[in-house]
Amino acid sequence: AADLDQVHRGEGSSEYSDPKEFFRRTFITEGLRYLLRTALLRLSGQGGDPVIELQTNFGGGKTHSMLALYHLFSGASAAELAGVDATLQAAGVSKVPKANRAVLVGTAIPPGQVMRKPDGTKVHTLWGELAWQLGSAVGKAKEAYALVAQADANGTSPGSQVLIELFNRHAPCLILIDEWVAYARQLYNKYDLPAGSFETQFTFAQAVSEAAKNAKQTLLVVSIPASDIEK
C-alpha cells in the first residue's frame, strides 16, 4: 500500500514514489480531477479552495489522492505526467507551479518524543515539524523553524499570524496532514508530552486553517475519518 511518509522520505516502490510512474498507473476519477483542479487554481493564485478535507472514502483512497497532489507539485514536467494536461486545460492554468511541500503523517510522528533533525533542530510538535519541513524545502529550515520555535518548545499553538508569515515566505505551499486523529488520540488526558495537549491540537487545527485561507498560494489538505466517533 502507498505510504505518504515513506514517499516523502524518498523510500517506497517506484509506482508510488516516482511521479511519472505514479500518474501512469493512476486512473483520474471525477473526484480526483476536481481535487487536482482546485489545487492547481489555489497554488497558481487563481482561486481554488485553501482548505480541503478528505473523507476516508473520498474518490478511492485519501492517501492516493494526497500522493497525487504531492507528485503533481513536485516540479516534474506536466507533459510527463499522464492525464495531467487535460486537468491543466480544465483548470485554465498554463503550467503546474512547483510547491514547497510538508507532509505530516500522524502515525509516523511520535508525540511523546523530541525529534532531532539532521541540522540539530529539536522538534516537539506538529507545527515545529511543519515549519522545519517547509524551510528545509528551500534550504532554510532553521529560519523557518525559528518562527515557531517558542510555541514548539512549550507545546502551545502558534498564532495564525505567525503561520501566515511562514506560508507567505514559502509559497506556493502544499501541506498534507494524514492520520491526525491517530496522533491526537495519543494525547488524550496527557499533559506532559512534547507534542502539547489534546486540546492544543484543536487550537492548532483552527489556526492552521485560518492561516491557509489568508496566506497566498497555500493549500492545506487534511484527511478526516469517515466515522463520527473517530472525528
Phi and psi in degrees as GROMACS dihedral restraints (atoms count N, CA, C in turn):
[ dihedral_restraints ]
;  ai    aj    ak    al  type     phi  dphi    fc
    3     4     5     6     1   -73.6    20    10
    4     5     6     7     1   137.6    20    10
    6     7     8     9     1  -127.2    20    10
    7     8     9    10     1   112.8    20    10
    9    10    11    12     1   -58.9    20    10
   10    11    12    13     1   -43.8    20    10
   12    13    14    15     1   -64.0    20    10
   13    14    15    16     1   -42.6    20    10
   15    16    17    18     1   -60.1    20    10
   16    17    18    19     1   -46.9    20    10
   18    19    20    21     1   -61.2    20    10
   19    20    21    22     1   -42.2    20    10
   21    22    23    24     1   -62.9    20    10
   22    23    24    25     1   -30.6    20    10
   24    25    26    27     1   -85.5    20    10
   25    26    27    28     1     2.6    20    10
   27    28    29    30     1    80.7    20    10
   28    29    30    31     1    20.8    20    10
   30    31    32    33     1  -111.3    20    10
   31    32    33    34     1  -178.7    20    10
   33    34    35    36     1    92.9    20    10
   34    35    36    37     1   164.6    20    10
   36    37    38    39     1   -70.7    20    10
   37    38    39    40     1   155.9    20    10
   39    40    41    42     1   -62.3    20    10
   40    41    42    43     1   -27.7    20    10
   42    43    44    45     1   -64.4    20    10
   43    44    45    46     1   -21.8    20    10
   45    46    47    48     1  -105.7    20    10
   46    47    48    49     1   -32.1    20    10
   48    49    50    51     1   -93.9    20    10
   49    50    51    52     1   -19.0    20    10
   51    52    53    54     1  -100.3    20    10
   52    53    54    55     1   120.7    20    10
   54    55    56    57     1   -53.6    20    10
   55    56    57    58     1   -44.5    20    10
   57    58    59    60     1   -63.5    20    10
   58    59    60    61     1   -46.6    20    10
   60    61    62    63     1   -64.8    20    10
   61    62    63    64     1   -39.8    20    10
   63    64    65    66     1   -61.0    20    10
   64    65    66    67     1   -49.6    20    10
   66    67    68    69     1   -71.3    20    10
   67    68    69    70     1   -28.8    20    10
   69    70    71    72     1   -62.4    20    10
   70    71    72    73     1   -33.1    20    10
   72    73    74    75     1   -97.9    20    10
   73    74    75    76     1    -0.2    20    10
   75    76    77    78     1  -101.1    20    10
   76    77    78    79     1   126.5    20    10
   78    79    80    81     1   -86.7    20    10
   79    80    81    82     1   121.2    20    10
   81    82    83    84     1   -83.6    20    10
   82    83    84    85     1   101.6    20    10
   84    85    86    87     1   -73.2    20    10
   85    86    87    88     1   171.4    20    10
   87    88    89    90     1   -59.1    20    10
   88    89    90    91     1   -43.9    20    10
   90    91    92    93     1   -63.2    20    10
   91    92    93    94     1   -43.2    20    10
   93    94    95    96     1   -68.6    20    10
   94    95    96    97     1   -38.5    20    10
   96    97    98    99     1   -61.2    20    10
   97    98    99   100     1   -42.1    20    10
   99   100   101   102     1   -62.0    20    10
  100   101   102   103     1   -43.5    20    10
  102   103   104   105     1   -61.6    20    10
  103   104   105   106     1   -47.4    20    10
  105   106   107   108     1   -64.8    20    10
  106   107   108   109     1   -39.1    20    10
  108   109   110   111     1   -64.7    20    10
  109   110   111   112     1   -46.2    20    10
  111   112   113   114     1   -58.6    20    10
  112   113   114   115     1   -43.9    20    10
  114   115   116   117     1   -64.4    20    10
  115   116   117   118     1   -42.1    20    10
  117   118   119   120     1   -60.0    20    10
  118   119   120   121     1   -44.1    20    10
  120   121   122   123     1   -63.3    20    10
  121   122   123   124     1   -47.0    20    10
  123   124   125   126     1   -63.9    20    10
  124   125   126   127     1   -46.9    20    10
  126   127   128   129     1   -78.6    20    10
  127   128   129   130     1   -13.0    20    10
  129   130   131   132     1   -92.9    20    10
  130   131   132   133     1    -2.7    20    10
  132   133   134   135     1    74.0    20    10
  133   134   135   136     1    32.5    20    10
  135   136   137   138     1  -122.7    20    10
  136   137   138   139     1    37.7    20    10
  138   139   140   141     1   101.6    20    10
  139   140   141   142     1  -148.0    20    10
  141   142   143   144     1    81.8    20    10
  142   143   144   145     1   152.0    20    10
  144   145   146   147     1   -71.2    20    10
  145   146   147   148     1   137.7    20    10
  147   148   149   150     1   -81.4    20    10
  148   149   150   151     1   -24.8    20    10
  150   151   152   153     1  -130.0    20    10
  151   152   153   154     1   128.1    20    10
  153   154   155   156     1  -125.9    20    10
  154   155   156   157     1   128.1    20    10
  156   157   158   159     1  -101.1    20    10
  157   158   159   160     1   124.9    20    10
  159   160   161   162     1  -100.2    20    10
  160   161   162   163     1   117.5    20    10
  162   163   164   165     1   -74.2    20    10
  163   164   165   166     1   152.8    20    10
  165   166   167   168     1   -52.8    20    10
  166   167   168   169     1   -34.2    20    10
  168   169   170   171     1   -94.6    20    10
  169   170   171   172     1    20.2    20    10
  171   172   173   174     1   -73.7    20    10
  172   173   174   175     1   120.2    20    10
  174   175   176   177     1    43.7    20    10
  175   176   177   178     1    40.3    20    10
  177   178   179   180     1    75.1    20    10
  178   179   180   181     1    47.6    20    10
  180   181   182   183     1   110.6    20    10
  181   182   183   184     1   112.3    20    10
  183   184   185   186     1   -66.8    20    10
  184   185   186   187     1   -38.0    20    10
  186   187   188   189     1   -65.8    20    10
  187   188   189   190     1   -38.6    20    10
  189   190   191   192     1   -62.7    20    10
  190   191   192   193     1   -41.2    20    10
  192   193   194   195     1   -63.1    20    10
  193   194   195   196     1   -42.2    20    10
  195   196   197   198     1   -66.1    20    10
  196   197   198   199     1   -39.7    20    10
  198   199   200   201     1   -63.3    20    10
  199   200   201   202     1   -37.5    20    10
  201   202   203   204     1   -61.1    20    10
  202   203   204   205     1   -43.8    20    10
  204   205   206   207     1   -65.0    20    10
  205   206   207   208     1   -44.8    20    10
  207   208   209   210     1   -56.0    20    10
  208   209   210   211     1   -45.5    20    10
  210   211   212   213     1   -77.0    20    10
  211   212   213   214     1   -35.0    20    10
  213   214   215   216     1   -58.4    20    10
  214   215   216   217     1   -38.7    20    10
  216   217   218   219     1  -102.8    20    10
  217   218   219   220     1    25.8    20    10
  219   220   221   222     1   -80.3    20    10
  220   221   222   223     1   -12.8    20    10
  222   223   224   225     1   101.1    20    10
  223   224   225   226     1    -5.3    20    10
  225   226   227   228     1   -65.6    20    10
  226   227   228   229     1   147.5    20    10
  228   229   230   231     1   -67.5    20    10
  229   230   231   232     1   130.5    20    10
  231   232   233   234     1   -58.5    20    10
  232   233   234   235     1   -33.3    20    10
  234   235   236   237     1   -62.6    20    10
  235   236   237   238     1   -24.7    20    10
  237   238   239   240     1   -90.3    20    10
  238   239   240   241     1    -5.3    20    10
  240   241   242   243     1  -103.5    20    10
  241   242   243   244     1   112.0    20    10
  243   244   245   246     1   -56.5    20    10
  244   245   246   247     1   128.0    20    10
  246   247   248   249     1    86.5    20    10
  247   248   249   250     1    -9.2    20    10
  249   250   251   252     1   -77.7    20    10
  250   251   252   253     1   -33.6    20    10
  252   253   254   255     1   -54.4    20    10
  253   254   255   256     1   -45.0    20    10
  255   256   257   258     1   -63.4    20    10
  256   257   258   259     1   -37.4    20    10
  258   259   260   261     1   -68.1    20    10
  259   260   261   262     1   -39.0    20    10
  261   262   263   264     1   -60.7    20    10
  262   263   264   265     1   -46.6    20    10
  264   265   266   267     1   -61.2    20    10
  265   266   267   268     1   -44.5    20    10
  267   268   269   270     1   -61.8    20    10
  268   269   270   271     1   -33.5    20    10
  270   271   272   273     1   -83.0    20    10
  271   272   273   274     1   -15.7    20    10
  273   274   275   276     1    70.5    20    10
  274   275   276   277     1    30.4    20    10
  276   277   278   279     1  -109.7    20    10
  277   278   279   280     1   133.7    20    10
  279   280   281   282     1   -79.0    20    10
  280   281   282   283     1   -36.1    20    10
  282   283   284   285     1  -146.3    20    10
  283   284   285   286     1   158.2    20    10
  285   286   287   288     1   -82.6    20    10
  286   287   288   289     1   121.3    20    10
  288   289   290   291     1   -71.7    20    10
  289   290   291   292     1   145.2    20    10
  291   292   293   294     1   -82.1    20    10
  292   293   294   295     1   131.0    20    10
  294   295   296   297     1  -109.8    20    10
  295   296   297   298     1   153.0    20    10
  297   298   299   300     1   -82.9    20    10
  298   299   300   301     1   123.6    20    10
  300   301   302   303     1  -112.3    20    10
  301   302   303   304     1   137.4    20    10
  303   304   305   306     1  -123.0    20    10
  304   305   306   307     1   134.3    20    10
  306   307   308   309     1  -123.3    20    10
  307   308   309   310     1   118.1    20    10
  309   310   311   312     1  -118.6    20    10
  310   311   312   313     1   108.8    20    10
  312   313   314   315     1  -110.4    20    10
  313   314   315   316     1   114.1    20    10
  315   316   317   318     1   -57.9    20    10
  316   317   318   319     1   -28.2    20    10
  318   319   320   321     1   -81.8    20    10
  319   320   321   322     1   -10.9    20    10
  321   322   323   324     1  -103.2    20    10
  322   323   324   325     1   -11.4    20    10
  324   325   326   327     1  -107.6    20    10
  325   326   327   328     1   121.8    20    10
  327   328   329   330     1   -83.5    20    10
  328   329   330   331     1   114.2    20    10
  330   331   332   333     1   -70.0    20    10
  331   332   333   334     1   -16.9    20    10
  333   334   335   336     1   -97.8    20    10
  334   335   336   337     1    11.2    20    10
  336   337   338   339     1  -144.7    20    10
  337   338   339   340     1   145.0    20    10
  339   340   341   342     1   -79.8    20    10
  340   341   342   343     1   131.8    20    10
  342   343   344   345     1   -97.8    20    10
  343   344   345   346     1   121.7    20    10
  345   346   347   348     1   -92.8    20    10
  346   347   348   349     1   121.7    20    10
  348   349   350   351     1   -86.2    20    10
  349   350   351   352     1   162.8    20    10
  351   352   353   354     1   -56.0    20    10
  352   353   354   355     1   -28.8    20    10
  354   355   356   357     1   -89.2    20    10
  355   356   357   358     1     7.7    20    10
  357   358   359   360     1    92.4    20    10
  358   359   360   361     1    -8.6    20    10
  360   361   362   363     1   -63.5    20    10
  361   362   363   364     1   136.1    20    10
  363   364   365   366     1  -104.0    20    10
  364   365   366   367     1   116.1    20    10
  366   367   368   369     1  -106.8    20    10
  367   368   369   370     1   132.8    20    10
  369   370   371   372     1  -108.9    20    10
  370   371   372   373     1   -32.5    20    10
  372   373   374   375     1  -125.9    20    10
  373   374   375   376     1   173.4    20    10
  375   376   377   378     1   -62.6    20    10
  376   377   378   379     1   -38.4    20    10
  378   379   380   381     1   -72.3    20    10
  379   380   381   382     1   -31.5    20    10
  381   382   383   384     1   -64.0    20    10
  382   383   384   385     1   -43.9    20    10
  384   385   386   387     1   -64.0    20    10
  385   386   387   388     1   -42.9    20    10
  387   388   389   390     1   -59.7    20    10
  388   389   390   391     1   -50.4    20    10
  390   391   392   393     1   -63.6    20    10
  391   392   393   394     1   -44.7    20    10
  393   394   395   396     1   -61.4    20    10
  394   395   396   397     1   -43.5    20    10
  396   397   398   399     1   -65.5    20    10
  397   398   399   400     1   -44.7    20    10
  399   400   401   402     1   -61.8    20    10
  400   401   402   403     1   -42.0    20    10
  402   403   404   405     1   -65.7    20    10
  403   404   405   406     1   -41.9    20    10
  405   406   407   408     1   -68.2    20    10
  406   407   408   409     1   -22.5    20    10
  408   409   410   411     1   -63.6    20    10
  409   410   411   412     1   -24.1    20    10
  411   412   413   414     1  -119.1    20    10
  412   413   414   415     1    18.8    20    10
  414   415   416   417     1    72.3    20    10
  415   416   417   418     1    22.3    20    10
  417   418   419   420     1  -132.3    20    10
  418   419   420   421     1    49.2    20    10
  420   421   422   423     1   -60.9    20    10
  421   422   423   424     1   -43.6    20    10
  423   424   425   426     1   -63.7    20    10
  424   425   426   427     1   -41.8    20    10
  426   427   428   429     1   -65.5    20    10
  427   428   429   430     1   -41.7    20    10
  429   430   431   432     1   -65.9    20    10
  430   431   432   433     1   -43.8    20    10
  432   433   434   435     1   -63.4    20    10
  433   434   435   436     1   -35.5    20    10
  435   436   437   438     1   -56.2    20    10
  436   437   438   439     1   -30.5    20    10
  438   439   440   441     1   -62.0    20    10
  439   440   441   442     1   -32.9    20    10
  441   442   443   444     1  -115.6    20    10
  442   443   444   445     1     9.1    20    10
  444   445   446   447     1   -52.7    20    10
  445   446   447   448     1   -44.8    20    10
  447   448   449   450     1   -67.6    20    10
  448   449   450   451     1   -45.9    20    10
  450   451   452   453     1   -63.0    20    10
  451   452   453   454     1   -34.4    20    10
  453   454   455   456     1   -69.9    20    10
  454   455   456   457     1   -42.4    20    10
  456   457   458   459     1   -67.1    20    10
  457   458   459   460     1   -35.9    20    10
  459   460   461   462     1  -102.8    20    10
  460   461   462   463     1     7.6    20    10
  462   463   464   465     1    69.3    20    10
  463   464   465   466     1    24.8    20    10
  465   466   467   468     1  -110.2    20    10
  466   467   468   469     1   150.5    20    10
  468   469   470   471     1   -69.1    20    10
  469   470   471   472     1   137.6    20    10
  471   472   473   474     1   -70.4    20    10
  472   473   474   475     1   154.3    20    10
  474   475   476   477     1   -72.3    20    10
  475   476   477   478     1   159.4    20    10
  477   478   479   480     1   -63.2    20    10
  478   479   480   481     1   -30.0    20    10
  480   481   482   483     1   -61.8    20    10
  481   482   483   484     1   -40.8    20    10
  483   484   485   486     1   -65.4    20    10
  484   485   486   487     1   -41.1    20    10
  486   487   488   489     1   -67.7    20    10
  487   488   489   490     1   -36.5    20    10
  489   490   491   492     1   -60.8    20    10
  490   491   492   493     1   -44.0    20    10
  492   493   494   495     1   -61.6    20    10
  493   494   495   496     1   -43.9    20    10
  495   496   497   498     1   -57.7    20    10
  496   497   498   499     1   -48.0    20    10
  498   499   500   501     1   -68.6    20    10
  499   500   501   502     1   -42.2    20    10
  501   502   503   504     1   -63.0    20    10
  502   503   504   505     1   -36.0    20    10
  504   505   506   507     1   -66.4    20    10
  505   506   507   508     1   -28.5    20    10
  507   508   509   510     1  -114.8    20    10
  508   509   510   511     1    11.5    20    10
  510   511   512   513     1   -65.3    20    10
  511   512   513   514     1   149.9    20    10
  513   514   515   516     1   -65.9    20    10
  514   515   516   517     1   137.0    20    10
  516   517   518   519     1  -117.9    20    10
  517   518   519   520     1   130.8    20    10
  519   520   521   522     1  -117.2    20    10
  520   521   522   523     1   119.5    20    10
  522   523   524   525     1  -117.4    20    10
  523   524   525   526     1   118.4    20    10
  525   526   527   528     1  -112.6    20    10
  526   527   528   529     1   119.9    20    10
  528   529   530   531     1  -119.5    20    10
  529   530   531   532     1   116.0    20    10
  531   532   533   534     1  -119.0    20    10
  532   533   534   535     1   148.8    20    10
  534   535   536   537     1    57.3    20    10
  535   536   537   538     1    37.4    20    10
  537   538   539   540     1   -66.1    20    10
  538   539   540   541     1   -39.1    20    10
  540   541   542   543     1   -60.3    20    10
  541   542   543   544     1   -40.9    20    10
  543   544   545   546     1   -62.4    20    10
  544   545   546   547     1   -34.0    20    10
  546   547   548   549     1   -72.8    20    10
  547   548   549   550     1   -51.1    20    10
  549   550   551   552     1   -63.1    20    10
  550   551   552   553     1   -35.3    20    10
  552   553   554   555     1   -56.0    20    10
  553   554   555   556     1   -32.1    20    10
  555   556   557   558     1   -73.1    20    10
  556   557   558   559     1   -12.4    20    10
  558   559   560   561     1   -98.0    20    10
  559   560   561   562     1    -4.9    20    10
  561   562   563   564     1   -61.1    20    10
  562   563   564   565     1   126.0    20    10
  564   565   566   567     1    62.3    20    10
  565   566   567   568     1    20.7    20    10
  567   568   569   570     1  -120.1    20    10
  568   569   570   571     1   136.0    20    10
  570   571   572   573     1  -126.9    20    10
  571   572   573   574     1    13.0    20    10
  573   574   575   576     1  -127.1    20    10
  574   575   576   577     1    20.2    20    10
  576   577   578   579     1   -95.5    20    10
  577   578   579   580     1   151.6    20    10
  579   580   581   582     1   -55.5    20    10
  580   581   582   583     1   -31.0    20    10
  582   583   584   585     1   -70.0    20    10
  583   584   585   586     1   -10.3    20    10
  585   586   587   588     1    91.2    20    10
  586   587   588   589     1   179.6    20    10
  588   589   590   591     1   -85.4    20    10
  589   590   591   592     1   167.5    20    10
  591   592   593   594     1   -57.2    20    10
  592   593   594   595     1   -45.9    20    10
  594   595   596   597     1   -60.9    20    10
  595   596   597   598     1   -35.7    20    10
  597   598   599   600     1   -62.9    20    10
  598   599   600   601     1   -28.5    20    10
  600   601   602   603     1   -61.4    20    10
  601   602   603   604     1   -38.0    20    10
  603   604   605   606     1   -67.6    20    10
  604   605   606   607     1   -42.0    20    10
  606   607   608   609     1   -61.4    20    10
  607   608   609   610     1   -44.2    20    10
  609   610   611   612     1   -65.8    20    10
  610   611   612   613     1   -39.8    20    10
  612   613   614   615     1   -56.8    20    10
  613   614   615   616     1   -42.4    20    10
  615   616   617   618     1   -67.2    20    10
  616   617   618   619     1   -46.7    20    10
  618   619   620   621     1   -63.7    20    10
  619   620   621   622     1   -43.0    20    10
  621   622   623   624     1   -72.2    20    10
  622   623   624   625     1   -32.5    20    10
  624   625   626   627     1   -67.3    20    10
  625   626   627   628     1   -45.2    20    10
  627   628   629   630     1   -61.2    20    10
  628   629   630   631     1   -42.8    20    10
  630   631   632   633     1   -65.2    20    10
  631   632   633   634     1   -41.7    20    10
  633   634   635   636     1   -61.7    20    10
  634   635   636   637     1   -37.0    20    10
  636   637   638   639     1   -68.5    20    10
  637   638   639   640     1   -36.5    20    10
  639   640   641   642     1   -96.4    20    10
  640   641   642   643     1    -9.8    20    10
  642   643   644   645     1   -89.2    20    10
  643   644   645   646     1   163.4    20    10
  645   646   647   648     1   -85.4    20    10
  646   647   648   649     1   145.2    20    10
  648   649   650   651     1    43.3    20    10
  649   650   651   652     1    49.4    20    10
  651   652   653   654     1  -124.4    20    10
  652   653   654   655     1   129.1    20    10
  654   655   656   657     1  -121.8    20    10
  655   656   657   658     1   126.1    20    10
  657   658   659   660     1  -110.3    20    10
  658   659   660   661     1   123.4    20    10
  660   661   662   663     1  -121.4    20    10
  661   662   663   664     1   121.9    20    10
  663   664   665   666     1  -123.7    20    10
  664   665   666   667     1   134.0    20    10
  666   667   668   669     1   -89.4    20    10
  667   668   669   670     1   134.6    20    10
  669   670   671   672     1  -120.9    20    10
  670   671   672   673     1   128.6    20    10
  672   673   674   675     1   -61.7    20    10
  673   674   675   676     1   146.0    20    10
  675   676   677   678     1   -68.6    20    10
  676   677   678   679     1   -28.4    20    10
  678   679   680   681     1   -82.8    20    10
  679   680   681   682     1   139.9    20    10
  681   682   683   684     1   -63.9    20    10
  682   683   684   685     1   -34.4    20    10
  684   685   686   687     1   -61.3    20    10
  685   686   687   688     1   -45.3    20    10
  687   688   689   690     1   -59.3    20    10
  688   689   690   691     1   -44.7    20    10
